[in-house]
Amino acid sequence: MGDDNGTVIIGAGPAGLTAAYELLRHGEPVRVFEADDVVGGISRTVERDGWRFDIGGHRFFTKVARVEALWHEILPDEDFLLRPRMSRIYYRGALFDYPLNAGNALRNLGIAEAVRCLGSYAWTRLRPPKDQSHFEGWVSARFGWRLYSIFFKTYTEKVWGMPADQLQADWAAQRIKNLSLAKALRNALLPGRNRTDVTSLIDQFQYPKFGPGMMWERCAEEVQKRGGSVATRIRVTAVHRDPATRRATGVTVADADGERTERADHVVCSMPISALVHAMRPAAPPEVRAAADDLRYRDFLTVALVVPAEFSFPDNWIYVHDPAVRVGRIQNFGSWSPYLVKDGRTCLGLEYFVFEDDEMWRTPDEELVALATAELERLGLVRPGCVKAGHVVRMPKAYPVYDERYQRNLDVIRDWLAREVPNVHPVGRNGMHRYNNQDHSMLTAMLTAENIAHGTRHDVWTVNVEQEYHEQRSSGDGRHGTGRDAPIVPARPSGRVGYRRIGSVRAARPAPARRP
């Protein structure tokens, strides 16, 4: 239960702001401190010259009813669009359905390559990889080495910056649940038969019309209206603890005016758990600091290019499985919402996965715009000379890395925090070093708020361990991606968006999305 000093919340992303909102619902005072100048974390919406960018793409879909309810408590229904979900894979000048459709994939690969892929899969079934604890072994066992190397290896290594046999299989098991080439072929040849246990990806989703940042800007406003405080451009530099009582007692914050101490009965932390360890005063033991130092993060930058609407495409994003270019994924912001683009043009976001100490992270913006423009032209998605403008957005620590040591390091840190500062509550993606989606991050915050306000003992570390991809639905479950009948808001026209050839890339006509 909270006492007189209330709760300090570190970070104003989805987890931090959800914790603040829920604690106020329970009558608990809160103060939120955010180091950046905007709220929303990786779920912010960046605006440049009237163009809006969604950093990483955030589909509003959840199986958690209370998260769904909170979204619509914060934003009215008329602020949501219902958008078709579509993603494809770019490989060798062609676009392949995602998730993989056996007929489409084998047809685009050609007869000779298709036969090789089937032979590779048959061999894998006879002699499966001995070690399936890593991504490479886990996926190749289910698709064969050849299909794995075409559709999984290149993109995965771009995202994580490491060989796929060093990435742990628990990430694959969560994101590619129950899929294999055998199931894909069976579904293609026998559609509709024995499908009760088959899962597929949602075909539509909700989306705030001005991007996900709209949700968190409004949430921050509500927190302040209800008596909480949300302060930006303030860093938490220390978390103070009393070894005698084994409790955190407050934090030190720093802004342009200097440092001050804020007392707290509880601390909810969504900043990287490694940074939390190093902020402890007195310092954490050497073995705990070493575990924190060994946790790794993948950083992210988006180069947003303004192009004529004729080079728009219906996909939310396209995965680029081409080792000849550095871009990993290309978003079409106009396909997320026509309110993100303007002037009869669209904006394509080329996403690059990097480390903060990489040369690319330090490259000047104008050089990154030139690189992205050249790669977009090389892929055949636009004609030369049609890019009108470019903007660069950097996002540090976007993805916690699941290397072979992360779980052991995390266990060391968790055990120490639970023993020495049980009133410090890690939440969210970076706060827990877990690849949580937005709804899972929010749920960890909701459960934490109940633990603080009512003394419940929810184990937030069990959220998102079911190895089920959150955008899947079982056939026949009656759900079409939203979990509620969100209205379809009339969209402003943003130029022609068709199901057609994209630039010089071969693209099969996709099936239209169903309405709920």
C-alpha positions in Angstrom: 0.0 0.0 0.0 1.2 3.5 -0.7 2.0 5.9 2.1 2.8 9.7 2.2 5.5 10.0 -0.4 3.6 8.3 -3.3 5.1 6.6 -6.3 7.8 7.9 -8.6 7.6 6.6 -12.1 10.7 6.6 -14.3 9.8 6.9 -18.0 6.7 8.2 -19.8 6.2 5.5 -22.4 3.2 3.1 -22.6 4.2 1.2 -19.4 5.1 4.3 -17.3 2.0 6.3 -18.3 -0.3 3.3 -17.8 1.1 2.8 -14.3 0.5 6.5 -13.5 -3.0 6.4 -14.9 -3.9 3.2 -13.0 -2.4 4.3 -9.7 -4.4 7.5 -9.8 -7.5 5.4 -10.5 -6.7 3.6 -7.2 -6.2 6.9 -5.4 -2.4 6.8 -5.3 -0.3 9.9 -5.9 2.2 9.7 -8.7 5.1 11.7 -10.3 6.4 10.8 -13.7 9.9 11.8 -14.9 10.8 11.4 -18.6 14.3 12.2 -19.8 13.2 13.0 -23.4 11.3 16.1 -24.5 8.2 14.1 -25.6 6.1 11.3 -24.1 5.4 7.9 -25.6 8.8 6.2 -25.7 9.1 4.1 -28.8 5.3 4.5 -29.2 5.6 8.2 -29.9 4.6 9.9 -33.1 7.4 12.1 -34.5 6.4 15.1 -36.6 8.6 16.9 -39.1 7.3 19.6 -41.5 3.8 18.3 -41.1 4.7 14.6 -41.8 4.1 12.2 -39.0 6.1 9.0 -38.4 5.3 5.9 -36.3 8.6 4.6 -35.0 8.6 0.9 -35.7 4.9 0.6 -36.4 2.3 0.0 -33.7 -0.8 -2.0 -34.5 -3.5 -1.6 -31.8 -4.7 -5.1 -31.3 -4.8 -7.1 -28.1 -6.3 -10.2 -26.5 -6.2 -8.5 -23.1 -9.7 -7.0 -22.6 -8.6 -4.5 -19.9 -6.0 -3.1 -22.2 -8.5 -2.8 -25.0 -10.9 -1.0 -22.6 -8.2 1.4 -21.5 -7.3 2.4 -25.0 -11.0 3.4 -25.6 -11.2 5.1 -22.2 -8.2 7.4 -23.1 -9.2 8.1 -26.7 -12.8 8.2 -28.0 -13.9 5.8 -30.7 -13.9 8.5 -33.4 -10.2 8.9 -33.0 -9.5 5.3 -34.1 -9.3 4.1 -37.7 -9.9 0.4 -38.6 -7.0 -0.4 -41.0 -6.3 -3.5 -43.1 -3.2 -5.5 -42.0 -0.8 -6.3 -44.8 2.9 -7.1 -44.8 5.0 -8.8 -47.5 8.6 -9.9 -48.0 10.9 -8.4 -50.7 13.2 -11.1 -52.1 15.0 -11.0 -55.5 12.7 -8.4 -57.0 9.5 -10.1 -56.0 7.0 -9.6 -53.1 6.0 -12.7 -51.1 3.0 -13.0 -48.8 3.7 -12.8 -45.1 3.0 -15.0 -43.3 4.3 -17.4 -45.9 1.7 -18.8 -48.2 3.1 -22.0 -49.7 1.5 -21.6 -53.2 2.6 -17.9 -53.5 6.1 -18.6 -52.2 6.8 -21.6 -54.4 5.3 -19.9 -57.4 7.5 -16.8 -57.0 10.6 -18.9 -56.3 10.2 -20.8 -59.6 10.0 -24.6 -60.1 13.7 -25.4 -59.7 14.1 -23.4 -56.5 10.8 -24.7 -55.2 12.0 -28.3 -55.7 15.2 -27.5 -53.9 13.3 -26.0 -50.9 11.1 -29.0 -50.7 14.1 -31.3 -50.9 15.8 -29.3 -48.2 12.7 -29.6 -45.9 12.5 -33.3 -46.5 16.1 -33.8 -45.5 15.6 -31.7 -42.4 12.7 -33.9 -41.4 14.9 -36.9 -41.7 17.8 -35.3 -39.9 16.6 -32.4 -37.9 19.2 -30.0 -36.4 20.6 -31.3 -33.1 20.6 -27.9 -31.5 17.3 -26.1 -31.7 18.0 -23.8 -28.7 18.9 -21.0 -31.1 17.0 -19.2 -33.8 18.7 -20.9 -36.7 18.2 -24.4 -35.5 14.6 -23.8 -34.4 13.4 -22.2 -37.7 15.4 -24.5 -40.1 13.9 -27.5 -38.3 10.4 -26.3 -39.2 11.1 -24.9 -42.7 14.2 -26.6 -44.0 17.6 -24.9 -44.3 17.0 -23.5 -47.8 13.7 -21.7 -47.0 15.2 -20.6 -43.7 18.1 -19.0 -45.5 15.8 -17.2 -47.9 13.0 -16.0 -45.7 14.4 -15.8 -42.2 18.2 -15.5 -41.9 19.0 -12.2 -43.7 16.3 -10.1 -42.1 16.9 -11.6 -38.6 20.6 -10.9 -38.7 19.9 -7.4 -39.9 17.6 -6.8 -37.0 19.8 -8.2 -34.2 23.3 -7.6 -35.6 24.5 -11.0 -34.8 24.6 -14.5 -36.4 21.2 -16.2 -36.1 22.8 -19.1 -34.3 23.6 -16.8 -31.4 20.0 -15.6 -31.0 18.0 -17.6 -28.6 15.0 -19.7 -29.9 12.5 -18.3 -27.3 12.2 -15.1 -29.5 11.4 -17.4 -32.5 9.0 -19.5 -30.6 7.1 -16.4 -29.5 6.9 -14.7 -32.9 6.5 -17.7 -35.3 4.3 -19.9 -33.1 3.2 -23.3 -34.6 4.2 -22.4 -38.2 6.1 -24.8 -40.4 6.3 -25.7 -44.1 4.3 -28.8 -43.6 1.4 -26.8 -42.1 1.6 -24.2 -44.8 1.4 -26.8 -47.5 -1.4 -28.6 -45.8 -3.4 -25.4 -45.5 -2.7 -24.6 -49.2 -3.8 -28.0 -50.4 -6.7 -28.6 -48.0 -8.1 -25.2 -47.1 -10.7 -25.2 -44.4 -10.0 -28.8 -43.3 -8.9 -29.6 -39.7 -8.4 -25.9 -39.0 -9.6 -25.8 -35.4 -6.1 -25.5 -34.0 -4.6 -23.4 -36.7 -3.7 -19.8 -36.1 -3.3 -17.0 -38.6 -2.4 -13.3 -38.3 -5.1 -10.7 -37.9 -6.4 -9.1 -41.0 -7.2 -5.6 -39.6 -6.4 -3.6 -36.5 -7.2 -0.3 -34.8 -5.0 2.7 -35.2 -5.2 6.3 -33.7 -5.6 8.5 -36.7 -2.7 10.7 -35.9 -0.4 7.8 -34.8 0.3 6.1 -31.5 1.8 9.2 -29.9 -1.8 10.6 -29.9 -2.7 7.9 -27.3 0.2 8.7 -25.0 0.0 12.5 -25.3 -3.7 12.3 -24.3 -2.8 9.8 -21.5 -0.3 12.3 -20.1 -2.9 15.0 -20.2 -5.3 12.8 -18.2 -2.7 11.9 -15.6 -2.1 15.6 -15.0 -5.9 16.4 -14.9 -6.3 13.7 -12.2 -3.7 15.2 -10.0 -0.5 13.5 -11.1 2.6 15.2 -12.6 4.4 14.4 -15.8 7.7 16.1 -16.2 9.8 15.9 -19.4 13.5 16.7 -19.9 14.3 15.4 -16.4 16.6 12.4 -16.0 16.6 10.1 -13.0 20.3 9.8 -12.1 20.1 7.8 -8.9 17.7 5.4 -7.0 18.4 5.6 -3.3 18.0 2.5 -1.1 18.3 1.7 2.6 20.2 -1.6 3.0 18.9 -1.9 6.6 15.2 -1.9 5.6 15.8 -3.3 2.1 13.6 -0.6 0.6 14.1 2.2 -2.0 13.6 5.6 -0.4 13.6 8.0 -3.3 15.4 9.1 -6.5 17.7 11.9 -7.6 16.5 13.8 -10.7 18.4 16.3 -12.8 17.2 19.0 -15.2 18.5 22.3 -16.5 18.2 23.8 -13.0 20.3 21.2 -11.3 19.7 18.1 -9.1 17.2 17.4 -6.4 15.9 14.4 -4.4 12.4 13.1 -4.7 11.2 10.9 -1.8 9.1 7.8 -2.8 7.4 4.9 -1.2 7.6 3.0 -4.5 9.5 3.3 -7.7 8.1 2.1 -11.0 10.9 1.8 -13.6 10.5 1.5 -17.3 14.0 2.7 -18.2 16.5 -0.1 -19.2 16.9 -2.5 -16.3 20.7 -2.2 -16.8 20.5 1.5 -16.2 18.4 0.9 -13.1 21.1 -1.3 -11.7 23.8 1.3 -12.3 21.6 4.0 -10.8 21.4 2.3 -7.4 22.8 4.1 -4.4 24.5 2.5 -2.5 25.8 0.6 -5.6 24.6 -2.9 -6.4 27.2 -5.7 -5.9 29.8 -6.2 -8.6 28.2 -9.4 -9.9 24.9 -7.6 -10.4 26.6 -4.7 -12.1 28.5 -7.1 -14.3 25.2 -8.8 -15.3 23.7 -5.4 -16.2 26.8 -4.5 -18.3 26.4 -7.8 -20.2 22.8 -7.1 -21.3 22.7 -5.8 -24.9 20.2 -3.6 -26.8 19.6 -3.0 -30.5 19.1 0.6 -31.6 17.0 1.8 -34.5 16.9 4.6 -36.9 14.2 5.5 -39.5 14.9 7.5 -42.7 11.5 8.9 -43.8 11.4 9.8 -47.5 8.6 11.8 -49.1 7.7 10.4 -52.5 4.8 10.8 -55.0 1.6 8.9 -54.2 2.1 6.7 -57.2 4.9 4.9 -55.3 2.6 4.1 -52.4 1.8 0.5 -51.6 -1.0 -1.2 -49.6 1.4 -2.9 -47.1 1.9 -1.4 -43.7 5.5 -2.5 -44.2 7.7 -4.6 -46.4 10.4 -6.8 -45.0 13.6 -6.6 -47.1 15.4 -9.9 -47.4 18.2 -8.7 -49.6 21.7 -8.7 -48.2 22.8 -6.2 -50.9 21.1 -3.4 -49.0 21.3 -2.4 -45.4 17.6 -1.4 -44.9 15.7 -4.0 -43.0 12.1 -2.9 -43.4 10.2 -0.2 -45.3 7.0 1.3 -43.9 4.4 3.2 -45.9 3.0 5.7 -43.3 0.1 6.4 -45.6 -1.1 2.8 -45.3 -1.2 3.2 -41.5 -3.3 6.4 -41.7 -3.9 9.0 -44.3 -3.7 11.6 -41.6 0.1 10.9 -41.3 0.7 12.1 -44.9 -0.3 15.1 -46.9 -0.3 17.0 -50.3 -1.1 14.0 -52.5 2.2 12.3 -51.5 3.1 9.6 -49.2 6.1 9.0 -46.9 8.1 5.8 -46.8 10.1 5.0 -43.7 13.3 3.0 -44.3 14.3 1.2 -41.1 17.9 0.5 -40.1 18.9 -1.6 -37.1 22.1 -0.5 -35.6 24.1 -0.2 -32.4 24.8 3.2 -30.8 28.5 2.8 -31.3 28.1 1.9 -35.0 29.4 4.3 -37.7 25.9 4.4 -39.2 24.4 5.7 -36.0 26.9 8.7 -36.1 26.4 9.3 -39.8 25.0 12.8 -40.6 21.4 13.0 -41.5 21.9 14.2 -45.1 24.2 11.2 -45.8 21.6 8.8 -44.3 18.9 10.4 -46.5 21.2 9.9 -49.6 21.9 6.2 -48.6 18.2 5.5 -48.1 17.2 7.1 -51.4 19.8 5.1 -53.3 18.6 1.8 -51.6 15.0 2.6 -52.4 15.9 3.2 -56.0 18.1 0.1 -56.2 15.2 -2.1 -54.9 13.0 -0.7 -57.7 10.4 0.7 -55.4 10.7 4.2 -56.8 12.1 5.7 -59.9 15.4 7.7 -59.7 15.0 11.3 -58.7 11.5 11.2 -57.3 12.4 11.6 -53.6 11.2 15.1 -52.5 12.5 15.3 -49.0 14.0 13.2 -46.2 14.0 13.1 -42.4 16.0 11.0 -39.9 14.8 9.7 -36.5 17.0 7.9 -34.1 15.7 5.6 -31.3 18.3 4.2 -28.9 17.7 0.9 -27.1 14.6 0.0 -29.2 15.0 -3.8 -28.8 16.4 -5.9 -25.9 18.7 -8.5 -27.3 18.1 -12.2 -26.6 21.6 -13.5 -26.8 22.9 -16.7 -25.2 23.6 -14.9 -21.9 20.6 -12.6 -21.5 18.5 -14.9 -19.4 21.2 -15.7 -16.9 22.1 -12.0 -16.6 18.4 -11.1 -16.1 17.9 -13.8 -13.4 20.9 -12.4 -11.4 19.4 -8.8 -11.6 15.8 -9.9 -10.8 16.9 -12.0 -7.8 18.9 -9.1 -6.4 16.1 -6.5 -6.9 13.4 -8.7 -5.4 15.6 -9.3 -2.3 17.1 -5.9 -1.7 14.5 -3.4 -3.1 11.1 -5.1 -3.4 9.4 -1.7 -3.7 11.2 -1.0 -7.0 9.0 -2.4 -9.8 10.4 -2.9 -13.4 7.8 -2.7 -16.1 7.6 -2.6 -19.9 10.0 -3.7 -22.6 13.3 -2.2 -21.5 12.4 -2.1 -17.9 12.1 -5.9 -17.9 14.5 -6.6 -20.9 11.7 -8.5 -22.6 10.4 -8.2 -26.1 7.0 -7.1 -25.0 4.5 -5.6 -27.4 2.7 -2.4 -26.3 -0.3 -4.3 -24.8 1.9 -6.6 -22.7 3.9 -3.6 -21.5 0.7 -1.9 -20.4 -0.5 -5.1 -18.6 2.7 -5.3 -16.6 2.0 -1.7 -15.5 -1.6 -2.4 -14.6 -0.7 -5.4 -12.4 2.1 -3.4 -10.8 -0.4 -0.6 -9.9 -2.6 -3.2 -8.2 0.4 -4.6 -6.3 1.2 -1.1 -5.0 -2.3 0.1 -4.3 -3.8 -3.1 -2.8 -0.9 -5.3 -1.8 -1.7 -7.9 -4.3 1.1 -10.3 -5.4 0.7 -10.4 -9.2 3.9 -11.8 -10.9 4.4 -9.4 -13.8 7.2 -11.5 -15.1 4.6 -14.1 -16.2 3.1 -11.6 -18.7 3.9 -12.6 -22.3 5.5 -16.0 -21.6 2.7 -18.0 -23.3 4.8 -18.2 -26.5 1.8 -16.9 -28.5 2.2 -14.1 -31.0 -0.2 -11.4 -30.0 -1.5 -10.7 -33.5 -2.7 -14.2 -34.1 -6.2 -15.4 -33.9 -7.5 -19.0 -34.1 -9.7 -19.8 -37.0 -13.4 -19.8 -36.0 -12.8 -17.6 -32.9 -15.0 -14.9 -34.3 -12.3 -12.2 -34.0 -11.0 -10.1 -36.8 -8.2 -8.2 -35.2 -9.8 -5.6 -33.0 -11.7 -7.4 -30.3 -14.4 -4.8 -30.6 -16.4 -3.1 -33.3 -14.3 0.0 -33.8 -15.8 2.4 -36.3 -14.3 2.9 -39.7 -13.6 6.6 -39.8 -13.7 8.2 -43.3 -10.2 8.8 -44.3 -8.8 11.8 -46.1 -7.7 10.9 -49.6 -4.0 10.8 -49.9 -3.5 9.8 -53.5 -4.1 6.5 -55.2 -3.2 3.4 -53.2 -3.7 0.3 -55.3 -3.1 -3.4 -55.3 -0.7 -3.4 -58.3 2.9 -3.4 -59.4 5.1 -1.4 -57.1 7.7 0.5 -59.1 9.5 -2.3 -60.9 8.7 -5.0 -58.3 6.5 -7.9 -59.1 3.6 -7.9 -56.7 0.7 -10.3 -56.6 -2.8 -8.9 -56.0 -3.6 -9.5 -52.3 -6.9 -10.6 -50.9 -9.0 -7.6 -49.6 -9.3 -7.4 -45.8 -12.6 -8.5 -44.2 -14.6 -6.1 -42.1 -15.8 -7.3 -38.6 
